[in-house]
């Protein structure tokens, strides 16, 4: 392809005139009009059109896999400048600006050959955004009406485009998007930060790990290589952080992460169409972890049958591990929770027992060990664990955060003087406050940090009592922390039957 300045200008101007003419007239079929017009601009060459969503030629070049030299003449380059909010304002307080390209033209080099690359973007008559690349190659090397060089470029760039590059697939408003913010949050998650029943944590990690590593075993025994898991239990008991830790673990082994926020889409797209798009994408990028948080809210009565058809895999669901989380297992239809081969693992995230509360206290003790002003002793850990029955991990976290804020703000003196015995004289406490009150040892009595903790424990205990009264209508789940249904080949796949 020619690369002189005059040729660049001519190509850009001709392509722009096509785009301008298209945008200034009544359109019946935009794609047909643009393809026809661009062919007239390049009568001696082959023009191949590609959806930008499938092949990001510019991103491919920016990643170093090709070279793209923009024809940036003011007469042709058309874009809307946009402000991008920073992922973290602490790191990038001013944000950044970028172009939303409507029309552009590049000299493009890949695998030692140069070609011309256009980009077109417009809104069609149905108010849907259309975005295409058109690559122009010499007609002399056609085979069966196609340019082999262009086909190879599309395959290579398309393969790169569909992969995650420090991103997580997020489905929202009827579209899949690659989300770096969620990736950054997930990449910081560690199983060391997940304080739940140790046996349950170990079995959960083994369960997911063995699934993704057992493809050959599933094939050998002719078992569909798919898995459904439900995390259930009250809010603040470790479901979300466990999901993040799982996402971080599997991404390091080449497993794709897909997170579904909502089925709702703007425009005319139905929820059923969204479900279809979600599973189509998951199958395309498998092996994958497909996550539906708040499953009880997502799957309505109207959507249940359609959702289950996709879960059951009318099409091949090999390599899909579907995780659904819920605070209310009883609100999910039994066709989802009880049917074998759908969601056949259920992990119950209960309010932590005393041993888990002690482990969580020690977790914070370790985080604060380099802060000499805080006297966070083992005795404090034991006392807090004993006095916080019914606290979820979210409440325990709030306990430590609020206590630290009081210390940082110099308000530790707000923790009132407490009696050091259980004498009832002059005391008028609620039942929850009585649970917090204990006979203090001399060392705890003198420990300002613990005194502040106790004050916060009383406040949070009152809040917890109010919250529990609101939830009195919820059904209690007496299941074991892990429920399993029998399934063919379970023992051969590496499942551990010794569950707590």
N, C-alpha and C positions, 0 to 999 in steps of 0.2 A: 504494500500500500504506500502511496506517496506521502511524504512527511514534510514537504516544503511549506513555508509560511503561507504562500498563496493557496496551496492545496488545502491546508488546514482551514483557512478562512472560507474557502469555497464550500467545503464539506459542512462546516458548522452553519454557514448561512443558509445553505440549501435545506439542511435538516431542520433548522429553526423555522424557515418559511413554511415547511410542511406542518410543524407543530402550531405555528401561529394561525395558519389557514384553518386547521382543525378546530382550534379554540374559538374561532370567530364565526363559525357556521352552525347550522342545524345539523345534528349528527344522528344517524340511524344506527350505525355500527362503527364505533371508533376504531376498533382493531383493524377492520377491513380497510377503512379509509387511510389510516396511517401506513399500513403495510403497502398498499397500492402506491401511495404518494412517494414513500421512501424508495421503492423499487424504481420509480421514474427518476429519482435523483442518482441512483447507482445502477444504471441499466446493464453495465458490463460486469457486475459483481453479484455475489450471493448475499442476501440479507436474511439473517436468522434471528427470530424474535424469541425472547426468553422472559418468563415472569421473574421480576426482581426478587420476589419472596423465595424463589427456588434457587436462584444463582445471584449472589451478591458480588458482581465483578469488581466493584470499587473496593469493597471490604477485603476481597481476596488479594487485590493488589496492595492495599494498605498493610496487610499482614506479611508482605514480602514475597508472595508467590507469583507476582506478575508486576509489570510496570504500567502505570496509567499517567499519561501526560495530558492535562486538561487544556482544551481550547477555551480560554477564559475571556474571550473578547466580549465587551459589554453589549454588543449588538445581538448576541446569541445566548450567552449563559443566562439562564432564568432560574431564580431561586428565591425563597422566602427565608429571611434570616430569623432564627428563633433562639430564644433564651432557654437554656437547660438548667433546671434546678440541680444543685449538687447532691450527690448521694449522701454526703455528710457535710453540713455547713461548717463544722469545726475544722475540717480538713481543707475545704475549698469555699471560703465565705462568699465569694463573688459569683460562683457558678461559672457557666461557660456559654458561648454562643456557637451556633452551627447553622449550616444551610439545609433547608428542606428543598431539594433540587426538583424543579419542574421540567427543565430541559437542560441537557449538557451533552458535550461531545468530547471524546478522548482519543488520542493515539494510544493504542493498547498493545503491549508486547508480552507474549507468553511463549515459552518453549522455543525462543529464537526467532519468532515470526511476529510481524507487526500487522495490526488490523485497525479498523475504525470502530469505535464503540459509542453508541448513543444511549441516552436515558430519557424516557418519557414518563410523565406522571400527570394524571388528570382525574377529575371526578365525573363519572358517567351519569347517564340520565336517571339512574336509580340511586344516586348519591353515594355510590360505592367508589372508593379510591382505587384506581388502576395504576399500576407501575410496571414498566417493562424496560428491558435492555434490548437493543438491536445491535448485533455485531455483523460487520461487513467484511467479507473475505473474497478473495479472487475466485472467479467462477471456474477457472481451469481445472481445479482438482475435485470436481464433483464426482460422487459415487452414489448411484441410485437417487439422484436428485438432491443429495445432501453433501455438505462439505465435511469430510472426515476430521479435518483439523478443528472446525467449529464444534463438532460432536464431542471430540476428546476434551476440548476446553470446557464445554458445558458439564460433562460428567465429572471432571476434576474439580471445577469450581462448585458444582452442585453438592458433591460429597463433602467438601470443606464447609459450605454454607450450612448444611444440615447438622453439623457437629456443634457441640457446645464448647465455647471458648471462655472459660471462667464465667459461666452463666448457668441459670436454671430456667427451664421452660415453665412459664406461668400462663395459665389460661384465664383470661378475664375479658369481659365485654365482647365475647364471640370470637376472640383471636388468641393464638399462641404468640407469646413474645419471649425473647431471651432476656432474662432479668439479672443484671449484675448485682443489684442491691441485695436480693435474696441470696445470691451466691456468696457474697461477702459475709452475710450473717451465718449461713450454713457452714462456711469454711472455718469459722471460729468455734463451732460446736464440737465438743469432745465428750466421749463417754465418761471421762474423769469428772465432768461437771454434772452428770446424771446420777442423782442420789435416789435410787429406788431399791426395792428388795434385791439384794445381790444375786440370788438364785434366778429371779425373774429376768434381771438384766442380762445375765450370762446366757440364759436360754433364748432370749430375744435376739441377741447378737448372733448366736449359733444358728438359730432358725433361718434368719434372712441370709446369712453368709452361706450356709449349706445349700439353700435354694439356688442362689446364683452360680454356685460352683458345681451343681449336680445335673447339668444338662444331659450329659451322656448317660447318666443313670436313669433319668426319666425316659429317654429315648429307648434304652435297653429294655425297660419294662413296659413300654408303650403307654406311658402315663403323660397326660398333658402337662407341659412344663409351665405351670402357672400357679399362683398362690394368692389367696385373699386373707387379709389380717385386719382385725378390728381392735383398736385401742379404745377402751371405755373406762369411765370413772369420773368422779367430780372434778370441777375445774381446779387447776393449780397443783395437780398431783404428778406431773412429769410427762404427760402425753406429748406436748409440743416439743419440749427439749429433746425427748427421745427420738421424735421424728427427724429433727435437725441433725442429731448425732448419726442416725441411720443414713440420712442423705449424704453427709460428709464422708461416712465410711465407704458407701458403695460407689460414690463418684470417683474415688481413688482407684477403683478396679475397673473403670470403663463403663459403669452402669449409668444410664441417663436418669436425671431427676426431672419429674414433671409434677407441677403443683397446680391444683384446680381451685381457684377462688370462688367462681360462680358459673352457673350455666347461662345466666341472663346475658343477652346481647342487645345492643342498640339496633334500630332498624326493624326489619321484618323477620330476622332469624329466630327460629323457634328453639326452645330448650332441648327438644329432641335432636335438632340439627347440631347443637353444641355438643351434646353427648357423643354423637356420631363423630364429630371432628376430634374430640378428645381421644377416643379410642383408636381412631385411624392414625393419629400422630404417635400415640404410644406404641402401636404395633410397628410403625415405621422405624422407630429409634430403639426398639428392644435390643438387648435386655434393658429393662427400665423399671424404676420405682415410681408408681403412679399414685399420687396422694390426694385424697378427698378429705379435707378437714371439715368437721361439723357435718358428718354424713346425714344425720337426722334432719337437718335443715335443707340439704341439697335434694334428697330423694323424696319428692312428694308422691302422693298416691297416683297422680296423673303420669308421673315419669317412671314409676317403679318398673313396669313391665319392659319398657324400652331400655332402661338401664341394665336390667338383668339379662336381656338378650345380648347386650354387648359384653357383660361380664362372663356369661356362659360361653361366649366365643363362637357365634355362628361363623365368624372368621377366626383365623388362627391367633390365639393369644399367647403363643409360646414366648417365654422370657419376661412376662409381665408379673410383677408383684404389686398387687393393689392394696394400699393401706387406707382404711377409713377410720377416722377418729370421731368420738361422740362423748358428750357429757351425759347423754340420756339414752342408754341402750334400749330401754323399754319403749321408746318412741319409734324405733326402727322395726319395720315389719319382719316377722319371723321368716318370710321367704328369702330375706337377705341374711339374717343372723343364724338361722337354724338349718338351712339347706346345705348338705354336703357338697363339696367341690366349688362353693362360692367363696364365702368368708369362713374358712374352716380353722382359723386360729383366732382366739380372742384373749387379749391381755387386759386384765383388770388392774387399773391404776388406782389403788385405794389411798385413803388418807394414811400417811406414814405411821407405822407403829413406832414404839419408843426407840427400838434399835435403829430404824431409819432416821428418826429425828436426831439421834445421837451422831450418826454418820454425817448428817447435814450440818450439825453444829461444828463438828470437827473440820468439815470442808471450809466453813467460814473462818474457823480458828487458823487454818493453814493460810488462807488468803490474807489474814491480818497479822501474821506472825512477825512481819517486819515493821509493825507499828508499835513502838514501845509504850506509847501513851495509853494503849488499850490493854488491860490486864485480863486477857482471854485465856483463862486456865482450863484444865481438864475438869476441875470442879464446876466451873461455869457451864461447860458443855453438858455435864451430867444433870445439873439442876434445871437447865432449860429444857432438856429432853424429857425429864420427868414431869415438868409443869405445863407442857403444851399438848396434852392429849386432845385430839380432834383438829389440830392445826394441819392445814395442807402445806405443801412446800411453798406455795405462793404466799401464804400467811407467814411462814417462817422467814422467807426472804424479806418480806415487808418488816418483820420484827427487827432484823439486823440492819436493814437500810435506814429505818427511822431512828434507831438507836445511834447509828454512826452519824447521821445528820445532826442529831442533838449534840454529839461530842464535837463534830467539826464546827458547829455554830456556837459552841461555848455555852450550851444550854443544859448541860448534864445536871446542873443544880435544880432543874425543874422536876427531876425525879424526887418525889416527896420522901420524907423519912418513913421508913416502914418498921413496924414492930418486929422484933426478932423472935417472938414466940407466937403460939397459936391461941393466946389468951383472948377470949371473946369480949373483954370489957371495952366499951367505947367503940365497937366495930359494927359497921352496918354494910356488909358486902353482899353482892349477889353470889349465887352458887358458882358462877364461873370465876369470880374473883377469889372465892375460897379455894378453888382448885389451884390457882396460881400461888396462893399464900403457903409458905412452908416455914418450918423452923430453920433459920439461917445459922450456918456455922459462923464463927468469928471472922474467918477470912472472907466469906461472902458478904457479911455485914459491912466490911470495910472496903469492898470492891465497888467503886463508883460505876464502873461499866455494867456490872450485874444489876446494881440498883436501877439504872436507867432501863436495862432490859426488862426488869420486873414491871416497871411502870408501863412500858409499851405492851407487855404481855396482857396486862389487865385491859387496856384499851382495845387490843385486837380480839381478846376473848369476848368482849361485849359485841364487837362487830360480827364475829363469827356466830354468836348466838342469834343475832338478828337475821343473818343470812340463812341459818339452818331453819328458822321458823318459816321463812319464805319457801323453802324447799321441802316442807313437811309432806307435801303431796307426792313427792317423787318416790318411786318404788326402790326399795333397798335391793342390792344385788348380792346374794350370798354365795356366788360362785367362787371357786378357787381363783387365785390371781391369774392363772393361765388355764383356759379351757381348750381341749382338743377333741376333735371328732376323729374317729378312725377313718383312715383312708388307705387305698391300695398302695403298697410299697413304702409306707411311712418309715418303718424301721430301716429299710434299705437306703432311704434318702438321707439319713443321718439325724433324724429327730430324736430328742431326748425325752423319755416318758416321765422322768422324775421331776414333776413340777410342784411348786408350792402355790 
